[in-house]
Amino acid sequence: MSASRRTARSLSSPVKALPAAKTALPDIKTQIDSVLKGLEWTRSRLSDSATKEALDSSKATLVSVSRGISLLDGYKSLHDCLHYIQIKQFSILLSSVRTSSIDDTQIEILREYQEQVRTSVDSARMIVGRLPNEPTLRLIETRWIEDLDGAISIYQKALDDQNSAAARIAILKLSRVLETEPPRLRMIAIAVRPPPPRGGGRG
C-alpha cells in the first residue's frame, strides 16, 4: 500500500468516528497558516528601528512602573509596622514605669509591648529587603530600624533588672522614632504612588 493511501486511511478513521472533524481539519490548517504568517510578520518588524525604539521605550516604562510599585509596597508596609506599635498609648507605658521600681503586676503588659516591637523590627528588616536594591535607599530605612532595635534592647534589660529609670529612657527613645518616621514614610508612599491609568474613563 502506498504512503498516500495509508495517510488517507489514517485520516478517514477519525473523520468517520467524528464527522465534524472533516470540516474542522481545513480550519485548523488555516489557523496554523495565519499564526505562522503572524510570527513571520513580527520577526520582520523586530528589525525595524521604529519598532525597536518603541519596545525599548515600553521596557523603560515597565521598569519604572515596577520600581514604583515596589517602593509603594515597601514604604506602606514599613509605615504599617510602626503604626502597629504606635497606636499603643505611651502614657500607659510611662505611668507603668514612673514608680521607683517595676512591680510584677506591670511586667506582663510591658513584656507584651516588648514582643510587639520586636516583631515590628523583624518585619521591617524583611520589608527593607524587598525594596529596590539601592544601597542609599536601604541604608536610610535601616538606620531607624537599628535605632528601634537598640531602644527595645534597653527596654528589655530595664524590665529584666526592674529598672524604671532605664525603662523610661528606652520608651522616650522609642517615641522619637515613632514620632518622626511614620509621617515621613507616609509622605514617601504618597509620592511614589503610580499615577492612575489615563483613558480609562468616559469623556
C-alpha positions in Angstrom: 0.0 0.0 0.0 1.4 3.4 -0.9 2.2 6.1 1.7 -0.6 8.4 0.4 -3.2 5.6 0.8 -2.0 4.8 4.3 -2.3 8.5 5.2 -5.7 8.8 3.7 -6.9 5.7 5.7 -5.4 7.1 8.9 -7.3 10.3 8.4 -10.5 8.7 7.3 -10.9 6.7 10.6 -11.2 9.7 13.0 -13.3 11.6 10.4 -15.8 8.6 10.3 -15.9 8.5 14.1 -16.4 12.3 14.3 -17.9 13.7 11.2 -17.3 17.3 12.4 -13.6 16.7 12.1 -14.0 16.6 8.3 -14.8 20.3 8.3 -12.6 21.2 11.2 -9.3 20.0 9.7 -9.1 22.7 7.0 -9.9 25.3 9.6 -7.0 24.2 11.8 -4.7 24.3 8.8 -5.9 27.9 8.0 -5.3 28.9 11.6 -1.8 27.5 11.7 -1.0 29.3 8.4 -2.3 32.5 10.0 -0.2 32.0 13.1 3.0 31.3 11.1 2.3 34.4 8.9 1.8 36.5 12.1 5.1 35.2 13.6 6.9 36.0 10.4 5.5 39.5 10.3 6.5 40.0 13.9 10.1 38.8 13.2 10.4 41.2 10.3 9.1 44.1 12.4 11.7 43.4 15.1 14.4 44.5 12.7 12.6 47.9 12.1 14.3 50.7 14.0 11.0 52.4 14.9 9.7 49.1 16.4 12.9 48.6 18.4 12.7 52.2 19.8 9.0 51.6 20.8 9.9 48.4 22.5 12.9 50.0 24.4 10.6 52.8 25.5 8.0 50.4 26.7 10.6 48.4 28.6 11.9 51.5 30.4 8.3 52.4 31.3 7.6 49.0 32.7 10.8 49.0 34.7 9.9 52.4 36.1 6.3 51.3 37.0 7.7 48.1 38.6 10.1 50.2 40.7 7.3 52.5 41.8 5.0 49.6 42.8 7.9 48.0 44.8 8.6 51.3 46.6 4.9 51.9 47.3 4.5 48.4 48.8 7.7 48.7 50.8 7.0 52.2 52.3 3.4 51.4 53.1 4.4 48.2 54.8 7.1 50.0 56.8 4.6 52.6 57.8 2.1 49.8 58.9 4.9 48.2 61.0 5.3 51.3 63.0 1.6 52.1 63.2 1.1 48.7 64.8 3.2 49.7 67.8 2.4 53.5 67.6 -1.2 53.0 68.5 -0.2 51.8 71.9 -0.7 54.6 74.5 2.7 55.8 75.7 1.0 57.4 78.7 0.1 54.0 79.9 3.6 52.7 79.4 5.2 55.7 81.1 2.8 55.5 84.1 3.8 51.9 84.5 7.5 52.8 84.9 7.2 56.0 86.9 7.4 54.3 90.2 10.7 53.7 91.9 10.6 50.0 90.8 8.5 48.0 88.4 6.3 45.6 90.2 5.2 42.2 89.0 1.7 43.3 88.1 3.0 45.7 85.5 5.5 43.3 83.9 3.0 41.4 81.8 1.8 44.4 79.8 5.3 45.8 79.5 6.6 42.5 78.2 3.8 42.3 75.7 4.7 45.6 74.2 8.4 44.5 74.1 7.4 41.5 71.9 5.3 43.6 69.7 8.2 46.0 69.0 10.5 43.0 68.4 8.0 41.6 65.8 7.8 45.0 64.1 11.6 45.3 63.9 11.9 41.8 62.4 9.1 42.6 59.9 10.7 46.0 59.0 14.1 44.3 58.2 12.4 41.8 55.9 10.5 44.6 54.1 13.7 46.6 53.6 15.0 43.5 51.8 12.1 43.9 49.3 12.9 47.4 48.4 14.8 48.1 45.2 18.4 47.1 45.6 19.8 50.6 46.1 22.3 50.9 49.0 21.5 54.5 49.9 17.7 53.9 49.9 18.0 50.8 52.1 20.6 52.5 54.4 18.2 55.3 55.3 15.5 52.8 56.4 17.9 50.5 58.1 19.1 53.4 60.4 15.8 54.0 62.2 15.2 50.2 62.4 18.5 49.9 64.2 17.5 52.8 66.5 14.3 51.0 67.3 16.1 47.7 67.9 18.6 49.5 70.2 15.8 51.1 72.2 13.9 47.9 72.7 17.1 46.2 73.8 17.5 48.9 76.5 13.8 48.4 77.4 14.2 44.6 77.7 17.2 44.9 80.0 15.4 47.5 82.1 12.5 45.1 82.6 14.9 42.3 83.4 16.5 44.5 86.1 13.2 46.1 87.1 14.9 49.4 86.5 12.2 52.0 85.9 14.6 54.9 85.1 16.2 52.9 82.3 12.7 51.8 81.1 11.7 55.5 80.8 14.8 56.3 78.7 14.0 53.4 76.4 10.4 54.5 76.0 11.5 58.0 75.1 13.9 56.6 72.5 11.1 54.6 71.0 8.8 57.6 71.0 11.3 59.6 68.9 11.3 57.0 66.2 7.5 56.7 66.3 7.1 60.5 66.1 9.3 61.1 63.1 9.3 58.0 60.9 5.6 57.2 60.2 4.8 60.7 58.8 7.9 60.5 56.6 7.1 57.0 55.4 3.6 58.1 54.6 4.7 61.1 52.6 7.1 58.9 50.6 4.4 56.3 49.9 2.2 59.1 48.5 5.0 60.5 46.4 5.9 57.2 44.8 2.3 56.1 44.1 2.0 55.4 40.4 -0.5 57.7 38.6 -3.9 56.3 37.6 -4.1 55.0 34.1 -5.3 57.5 31.5 -8.1 57.0 29.1 -9.9 54.5 31.4 -12.9 56.8 31.9 -15.6 58.2 29.7 -15.1 61.7 28.3 
